[in-house]
Amino acid sequence: MPEQQNIEYKSVWKDDYLKWICGFANAQGGRIFIGKNDDGTVAGLKNSKKLLEDLPNKITAMLGIVCDVNLHELKVGANQTPQGDFIENADSASANRACSELAERKAFIEIVVEPQPNPVNYKGEYHYRSGSTKQELKGAALDKFLLGKQGRHWDSIPVPNVTVADLKQETFDFFRKRGIKNKRLDEDTLIDSNELLLENLQLTENNYLKRAAILLFHPKPEKFVTNAYIKIGYFESDSDLRFQDEIHGNLFELVEKTMDLLFTKYIKAMISYKGIYRVETYEYPQEAVREAIHNAVAHKDYTGATPIQISVYKDKIMIWNYGQLPENWTIDTLQKKHSSVPYNPDISNAFFRIGYIEAWGRGIRKMNEQCAEAGLPQPLYYYESSGFWVVFCKNAFSEQSLKKLGLNDRQIRAFLYVKENGKITNSEYRTLNSVSKRTATNDLSELASQFSLLRKIGTSGANVWYEKVEQESSNSGAIVGQ
């Protein structure tokens, strides 16, 4: 069995391996085998009995935890390998000689490490097992780990030297009116003091304001959290930035200012009339974009040094925020019905009370439904560059979505050619991509049979061509959601 998340092999013992025990204890636990090679075969230990006596005391003295330390012996028989597998054809002279050499007892030690509720350190260092590697936690990662072990989150930490009087009264007024309008707050909230409102929102602790309160209500939260703002840029291409803006203020102001700027400067509206009334239909559904911005602001990891970034192109909008998915979650988890697991619970609670987000984990589904109603493809969601991306596309078959689907550059070029010209032949594919007939045939066959994007017309020779399958509205979600 190879090394994995909870298994580590070491051929000999070194005191430095106490770091590995520390890493397992701070993560999900695991087992360390001393006397085994990297592939799991038994190498054997000469000092196994002494280690059996010394290791429990050493672990307790250095790490302050108790681990089970077990001695195992593997008897390798006359026709067995070090893994215990039987050797066939053991009657041959060479096999007999090999088996004679292997016929011995080989000892190894197993250290069973249970996950610990409290942080464990080795000489002041905090180690953590991630995947099949060990890492030392430092800086923001260490802060997050220590808070997690205490059952706390970053936004719940009290901040000294800031009072309720330092907060912005206009934001309190906005919060009350919007929360009452959305039926998330009682009308009595209008006469409550700001202090009582913050207390009811659980944004204070021992007469201190929490970080969440600063971000939500302070006029200049960047005095305390330097990356708490949003950047918007309009791009002709990834390397051609035409203009940009920065939005500053508390989190409620960030949301409202960003929505206003996006839909007045960056996103076009088509003008139509119903009778004498002017109707503006935007390129993207406003509520879906608003939901994505709410999520980016509420679930951002504010320990990072990068602001939320919104990149607007002529055919898409890309929204990125620094952060992580909940532990053991994937993008597929988000697409299914799931519970709400907020990264910043105190910020998210305030966003729920004002009516920005729901408490049922339905944000992704709502965005999908709103885009479908607007005749747009399902947004693209993925985790990359230490953060979470939401991409709204005008076109179900944009270049980016086709890459996510798995098409190579030649196939993408050909598919876009078909969209422009209606069809493509094998000869045209070869000319377009400068490839052989065999490569063109294979690529086109994949586009038809594997990806179901093109349909083959004709049977053989010059009478064969490929045209686009008309499925953008029905299958676009499956494509861009990959």
Secondary structure, DSSP 8 states (H G I E B T S, - for coil): ---BTTEEEESS--GGGHHHHHHHHHTT-EEEEETB-TTS-B---SSHHHHHHHHHHHHHHHHS---EEEEEEEEE-TTB-TTS-B-S-TTSHHHHHHHHHH-EEEEEEEEEE---SS---BTTB-EEEETTEEEE--HHHHHHHHHHHTT--GGG-EETT--GGGS-HHHHHHHHHHHHHTTSS-GGGGGS-HHHHHHHTT-EETTEEEHHHHHHH-S-GGGT-TT--EEEEEEEETTEEEEEEEE-SSHHHHHHHHHHHIIIIIS-EEEEEETTEEEEEESS-HHHHHHHHHHHHHS--TTSS--EEEEE-SSEEEEEEE----TT--HHHHHS------SSHHHHHHHHHHTSS-SSS-HHHHHHHHHHHTT----EEEEETTEEEEEEESSTT-HHHHHHHT--HHHHHHHHHHHHHSEE-HHHHHHHHT--HHHHHHHHHIIIIIS--EEEESSSGGG-EEEE-S-HHHHHHHHHT-
